[in-house]
Amino acid sequence: MTTIVSEKGQITIPKALRDSLGLVPGTELDFEERDGQLLGRRVVRDDPLTRLIGLLPRADVDAELAAQRGPKWTPRIDESRHGHRR
């Protein structure tokens, strides 16, 4: 497969290669010259947060918040805490 370098130094990667390599718009490539040849590699960014996914067991967030907040407020709660009615 061949392509032509534009005046701006741009090239079009043939569709068959883009498809087989999974190159989609926005894919970052790194180029280097090795022994007179152009070598291009996909840049893989290591997102440190991605490594954390799945470390903790899934939790029911609503149940956790309800447990931390305690019972819903009622006048009786204040009466029991202060020993008198307001």
VOMAR-432167 format. One record per residue (C-alpha): residue number from 1; residue in one letter; x, y, z. Coordinates in pm, 1 decimal, m for minus. Layout:
# VOMAR-432167
atom n:NUM; res:a; X:X; Y:Y; Z:Z
...
//
This chain:
# VOMAR-432167
atom n:1; res:m; X:0.0; Y:0.0; Z:0.0
atom n:2; res:t; X:134.6; Y:339.4; Z:m88.0
atom n:3; res:t; X:40.1; Y:694.1; Z:m4.1
atom n:4; res:i; X:168.1; Y:1040.5; Z:m92.8
atom n:5; res:v; X:308.2; Y:1295.2; Z:152.5
atom n:6; res:s; X:125.4; Y:1628.4; Z:121.1
atom n:7; res:e; X:290.7; Y:1972.0; Z:113.9
atom n:8; res:k; X:221.1; Y:1998.0; Z:488.7
atom n:9; res:g; X:389.9; Y:1661.3; Z:555.7
atom n:10; res:q; X:60.0; Y:1481.5; Z:609.3
atom n:11; res:i; X:m15.9; Y:1129.9; Z:493.6
atom n:12; res:t; X:m333.0; Y:926.3; Z:468.1
atom n:13; res:i; X:m310.8; Y:583.3; Z:628.0
atom n:14; res:p; X:m495.2; Y:343.2; Z:396.5
atom n:15; res:k; X:m837.3; Y:237.2; Z:529.0
atom n:16; res:a; X:m747.8; Y:m132.3; Z:533.8
atom n:17; res:l; X:m455.9; Y:m58.8; Z:767.5
atom n:18; res:r; X:m663.3; Y:176.6; Z:985.8
atom n:19; res:d; X:m929.4; Y:m92.0; Z:1021.6
atom n:20; res:s; X:m688.7; Y:m377.6; Z:1093.7
atom n:21; res:l; X:m495.0; Y:m171.5; Z:1348.7
atom n:22; res:g; X:m803.6; Y:m15.5; Z:1509.6
atom n:23; res:l; X:m693.6; Y:339.8; Z:1430.4
atom n:24; res:v; X:m986.8; Y:573.6; Z:1481.3
atom n:25; res:p; X:m1003.2; Y:954.2; Z:1469.6
atom n:26; res:g; X:m812.7; Y:1090.0; Z:1767.2
atom n:27; res:t; X:m573.2; Y:794.4; Z:1792.1
atom n:28; res:e; X:m230.0; Y:927.4; Z:1885.2
atom n:29; res:l; X:69.6; Y:787.6; Z:1695.1
atom n:30; res:d; X:440.6; Y:811.8; Z:1770.3
atom n:31; res:f; X:683.6; Y:808.3; Z:1476.7
atom n:32; res:e; X:1053.9; Y:730.6; Z:1468.9
atom n:33; res:e; X:1313.6; Y:665.3; Z:1204.9
atom n:34; res:r; X:1486.6; Y:329.3; Z:1232.5
atom n:35; res:d; X:1744.5; Y:209.2; Z:982.1
atom n:36; res:g; X:1609.9; Y:442.5; Z:714.5
atom n:37; res:q; X:1249.1; Y:333.1; Z:768.7
atom n:38; res:l; X:957.1; Y:521.4; Z:922.6
atom n:39; res:l; X:808.4; Y:335.1; Z:1217.4
atom n:40; res:g; X:474.3; Y:442.3; Z:1362.0
atom n:41; res:r; X:325.4; Y:312.4; Z:1687.7
atom n:42; res:r; X:1.3; Y:379.9; Z:1868.0
atom n:43; res:v; X:57.9; Y:580.5; Z:2187.6
atom n:44; res:v; X:m102.6; Y:404.7; Z:2483.1
atom n:45; res:r; X:m163.1; Y:639.7; Z:2772.1
atom n:46; res:d; X:m168.8; Y:470.0; Z:3109.3
atom n:47; res:d; X:m452.8; Y:628.7; Z:3304.0
atom n:48; res:p; X:m376.4; Y:561.1; Z:3672.1
atom n:49; res:l; X:m746.3; Y:577.0; Z:3762.6
atom n:50; res:t; X:m830.1; Y:299.8; Z:3517.7
atom n:51; res:r; X:m613.9; Y:62.6; Z:3721.7
atom n:52; res:l; X:m835.5; Y:122.1; Z:4026.2
atom n:53; res:i; X:m1154.1; Y:m2.7; Z:3858.5
atom n:54; res:g; X:m1268.6; Y:m327.4; Z:4015.2
atom n:55; res:l; X:m1042.4; Y:m315.8; Z:4321.4
atom n:56; res:l; X:m1329.5; Y:m257.1; Z:4561.6
atom n:57; res:p; X:m1650.5; Y:m457.8; Z:4575.2
atom n:58; res:r; X:m1960.4; Y:m291.6; Z:4434.3
atom n:59; res:a; X:m2167.6; Y:m106.4; Z:4692.5
atom n:60; res:d; X:m2526.8; Y:14.5; Z:4706.4
atom n:61; res:v; X:m2453.9; Y:386.5; Z:4739.9
atom n:62; res:d; X:m2809.7; Y:475.7; Z:4846.4
atom n:63; res:a; X:m2804.3; Y:215.2; Z:5124.1
atom n:64; res:e; X:m2460.6; Y:332.3; Z:5241.2
atom n:65; res:l; X:m2573.0; Y:696.2; Z:5256.2
atom n:66; res:a; X:m2892.9; Y:605.7; Z:5441.5
atom n:67; res:a; X:m2692.0; Y:408.5; Z:5697.5
atom n:68; res:q; X:m2450.7; Y:698.0; Z:5751.0
atom n:69; res:r; X:m2724.3; Y:959.7; Z:5778.6
atom n:70; res:g; X:m2927.5; Y:763.6; Z:6030.5
atom n:71; res:p; X:m3305.1; Y:778.5; Z:6068.5
atom n:72; res:k; X:m3511.3; Y:1051.0; Z:5906.3
atom n:73; res:w; X:m3569.2; Y:1346.7; Z:6139.0
atom n:74; res:t; X:m3893.2; Y:1355.9; Z:6335.8
atom n:75; res:p; X:m3999.9; Y:1566.7; Z:6637.1
atom n:76; res:r; X:m3972.9; Y:1251.0; Z:6850.8
atom n:77; res:i; X:m3601.0; Y:1231.5; Z:6781.8
atom n:78; res:d; X:m3550.8; Y:1577.2; Z:6934.7
atom n:79; res:e; X:m3777.0; Y:1489.4; Z:7228.5
atom n:80; res:s; X:m3573.3; Y:1180.2; Z:7306.6
atom n:81; res:r; X:m3244.5; Y:1368.0; Z:7279.2
atom n:82; res:h; X:m3345.2; Y:1671.9; Z:7485.2
atom n:83; res:g; X:m3602.2; Y:1516.0; Z:7716.0
atom n:84; res:h; X:m3871.7; Y:1775.5; Z:7642.3
atom n:85; res:r; X:m4101.9; Y:1902.6; Z:7370.3
atom n:86; res:r; X:m4026.4; Y:2215.2; Z:7177.6
//
